[in-house]
């Protein structure tokens, strides 16, 4: 049984779950509380229900292990850089999308409850918007996305507690704070930031051959896809309006004149996790489940 876990740190490769690993993961809950706490609850329940079955943790960060140091490094003192770097998340989703739409220079927009944009060169992650935690980068359903760290220090110095700040950034911000995608402000901020992130990832790739939209918003909001693509015409992105409005994943969206392939792909992280689990159990000589 595979369990998808997000984290920061040295844990990356699929791993058999034992008590020691569970405790290590508990120590990392605060790096990605919206994912790790539910994942650990699921692990506990599954291990109680199926004590004689091998359980495997498959990490959302593994796909991003190929990000080069210059893209993963924060401009912090060396004592901090030893612990804090860009790990990235949504790796299982990005890996699936990159296999479905192979391209030398691919940008994947995972737009769901959490949102990220990733640059993929020849099937390998080279940069992504989420960082040490999933809070960095784009706003999500309730997450703030990137905020000036000076503004956060300002709030802390004026009486906001770390616990209050954590609650606000994780649970009370993002699209929820902007009225959602059906409000002009929320829609405008969100689609602007996604397009800006895509352009940045195109710079990381020195060009753009294909663009993928995936996850709940990416798969189901034609208006979001159109607004993002509309800002990326300078990169050669051109969507077919009728196709975009009517499409169901998996499908291509570009016009015949578009210089960039565009697609909407259904997120299937569970298939990547299942494959990793099968391979690990085979390598360990354990029976598949």
Buried (B, 14 or more C-beta within 10 A) or exposed (E): BBBBBBBBBEBBEBBBBEEEBBEBBEEBBEBBBBBBEEBBEBBEEBBEEEEEEBBBBBBBBBBBBBBEEEBBEEEEEEEEBEEBBBBBBBBBBBBBBBEBBEBEBBBBBBBBBBBBBBBBBEBBBBBBBBBBBBBBBBBBBBBBBBBEEEEBEEBEEEEEEEEEBEEBBBBEBBBBBBEBBEEEEBBEBBBEBBBBBBBBBBEBBEEBBBBBBBBBBBBBBBEBBBBBBEBBEEBBBBBBEEBBEEBEBBBBBBEEEBEBBBBBBBBBBEEBBBBBBBEBBEEEEEEEB
